[in-house]
Amino acid sequence: MFFLYLILWIVLNGAVTPEILVFGVLIAGAATLLVYKVFGYSLKKELQLLTHVPLLAVFTLVLIREIVKASLSVLKMALFSSEKADPVIVEFHSGLPTDLQNVLLANSITLTPGTYTLFQEGDGFVVHALREDFAEGIESSVFIKLLRRLGPGESGKTGSAG
């Protein structure tokens, strides 16, 4: 975290001078200390997060792929009169244990065209889909499978997003 703040400081200043480095070290140190004290962040949590970077990269690529696929489906529905919208509301439980996993799922659903997370609390979801086939298999989607691999985190079991 400290090094990210220091790099950000240098990038924002646009130069590397002894003065900028000294102030950068002080400001990055203060920001890191603030995050550790106020938000309960720790080096252990930071190292845990780094172990998940490859999985989060895969998750991002899968999300992009699903967005493109869904965009094409919605575009087809908009362009051809034979493809009609028949909105449905689906309720399901993800089975994901943490707030982070469930919020990532809720936001992934909302980012995917044709679906929108209306409500999410804990692992319970209410999702709107433009058509029933857009919501098929949502409770066992590739997003849920990838998020399960993230494993339990430090957050609790309640929360909302959408």
ZIRA-V112342 format. One record per residue. N is the residue number from 1. RES is the residue in one small letter. OMEGA is omega in degrees with one decimal (* if undefined). NEAR is the number of other C-alpha atoms within 8 Angstrom. Layout:
BEGIN
n = {N | N}
res = {RES | RES}
omega = {OMEGA | OMEGA}
near = {NEAR | NEAR}
END
This chain:
BEGIN
n = {1 | 2 | 3 | 4 | 5 | 6 | 7 | 8 | 9 | 10 | 11 | 12 | 13 | 14 | 15 | 16 | 17 | 18 | 19 | 20 | 21 | 22 | 23 | 24 | 25 | 26 | 27 | 28 | 29 | 30 | 31 | 32 | 33 | 34 | 35 | 36 | 37 | 38 | 39 | 40 | 41 | 42 | 43 | 44 | 45 | 46 | 47 | 48 | 49 | 50 | 51 | 52 | 53 | 54 | 55 | 56 | 57 | 58 | 59 | 60 | 61 | 62 | 63 | 64 | 65 | 66 | 67 | 68 | 69 | 70 | 71 | 72 | 73 | 74 | 75 | 76 | 77 | 78 | 79 | 80 | 81 | 82 | 83 | 84 | 85 | 86 | 87 | 88 | 89 | 90 | 91 | 92 | 93 | 94 | 95 | 96 | 97 | 98 | 99 | 100 | 101 | 102 | 103 | 104 | 105 | 106 | 107 | 108 | 109 | 110 | 111 | 112 | 113 | 114 | 115 | 116 | 117 | 118 | 119 | 120 | 121 | 122 | 123 | 124 | 125 | 126 | 127 | 128 | 129 | 130 | 131 | 132 | 133 | 134 | 135 | 136 | 137 | 138 | 139 | 140 | 141 | 142 | 143 | 144 | 145 | 146 | 147 | 148 | 149 | 150 | 151 | 152 | 153 | 154 | 155 | 156 | 157 | 158 | 159 | 160 | 161 | 162}
res = {m | f | f | l | y | l | i | l | w | i | v | l | n | g | a | v | t | p | e | i | l | v | f | g | v | l | i | a | g | a | a | t | l | l | v | y | k | v | f | g | y | s | l | k | k | e | l | q | l | l | t | h | v | p | l | l | a | v | f | t | l | v | l | i | r | e | i | v | k | a | s | l | s | v | l | k | m | a | l | f | s | s | e | k | a | d | p | v | i | v | e | f | h | s | g | l | p | t | d | l | q | n | v | l | l | a | n | s | i | t | l | t | p | g | t | y | t | l | f | q | e | g | d | g | f | v | v | h | a | l | r | e | d | f | a | e | g | i | e | s | s | v | f | i | k | l | l | r | r | l | g | p | g | e | s | g | k | t | g | s | a | g}
omega = {179.7 | -177.0 | 175.9 | 177.6 | 179.6 | 178.1 | 177.6 | 178.9 | -179.3 | 179.7 | -179.6 | 177.8 | 175.6 | 178.9 | 176.9 | 176.4 | 177.8 | 179.9 | 179.4 | 178.2 | -179.7 | 178.3 | 177.9 | 178.7 | 179.8 | -178.2 | 177.8 | 177.4 | 179.1 | 179.8 | 178.9 | 178.2 | 178.0 | 180.0 | 179.6 | -175.7 | -173.1 | -174.3 | 177.3 | 179.9 | 178.8 | 178.5 | 178.1 | 178.4 | 179.5 | 178.4 | 175.4 | 179.5 | -179.8 | 178.7 | -178.8 | -177.0 | 179.1 | 179.3 | 177.6 | 175.9 | 177.2 | 179.0 | 179.7 | 178.9 | 177.7 | 178.2 | 178.5 | 178.9 | -179.6 | 177.1 | 179.3 | 179.5 | -178.9 | 177.9 | 178.7 | 177.9 | 179.6 | 177.3 | 177.6 | 179.7 | -179.1 | -175.0 | -174.3 | -177.6 | 178.8 | 178.7 | -176.7 | 173.1 | 176.2 | -171.1 | 176.2 | 173.5 | -175.7 | 174.0 | 177.4 | 174.8 | -177.0 | -175.3 | 178.9 | -171.0 | -172.4 | 176.0 | -177.9 | -179.8 | -178.3 | 177.7 | 175.5 | 178.0 | -179.8 | -179.3 | 177.6 | 177.7 | -178.9 | 178.8 | -178.8 | -177.5 | 178.9 | 177.8 | -179.2 | 176.9 | 179.1 | -174.9 | 175.0 | 174.1 | -174.2 | 177.9 | 177.9 | -176.9 | 168.1 | -173.6 | 173.6 | 176.3 | 179.6 | 177.3 | -178.5 | -178.5 | 175.8 | -177.3 | -178.9 | 176.7 | -177.1 | -178.5 | 177.0 | -175.1 | 178.3 | 177.6 | -179.4 | 179.3 | 178.8 | -179.5 | 176.1 | -179.9 | 175.7 | 178.4 | -179.5 | 180.0 | -176.3 | -176.0 | -179.0 | -173.4 | -179.6 | 179.0 | 177.7 | 176.7 | 174.8 | *}
near = {6 | 9 | 7 | 7 | 11 | 12 | 8 | 8 | 10 | 13 | 8 | 6 | 8 | 6 | 7 | 8 | 6 | 6 | 6 | 11 | 10 | 8 | 8 | 11 | 9 | 8 | 9 | 13 | 9 | 8 | 10 | 11 | 8 | 9 | 10 | 10 | 8 | 7 | 7 | 7 | 10 | 7 | 6 | 6 | 8 | 10 | 8 | 8 | 8 | 7 | 7 | 9 | 8 | 7 | 10 | 8 | 8 | 8 | 10 | 8 | 8 | 9 | 11 | 8 | 8 | 9 | 11 | 8 | 8 | 11 | 11 | 8 | 8 | 10 | 8 | 9 | 12 | 8 | 6 | 7 | 7 | 5 | 8 | 6 | 7 | 7 | 9 | 9 | 8 | 10 | 8 | 8 | 8 | 11 | 5 | 10 | 10 | 14 | 12 | 8 | 12 | 14 | 12 | 8 | 11 | 13 | 11 | 10 | 10 | 11 | 9 | 13 | 10 | 11 | 14 | 13 | 15 | 9 | 10 | 16 | 10 | 11 | 13 | 10 | 15 | 12 | 12 | 12 | 14 | 11 | 11 | 10 | 5 | 9 | 10 | 6 | 6 | 6 | 8 | 8 | 8 | 6 | 11 | 12 | 9 | 10 | 11 | 9 | 7 | 10 | 6 | 6 | 7 | 5 | 7 | 7 | 9 | 9 | 8 | 9 | 10 | 11}
END
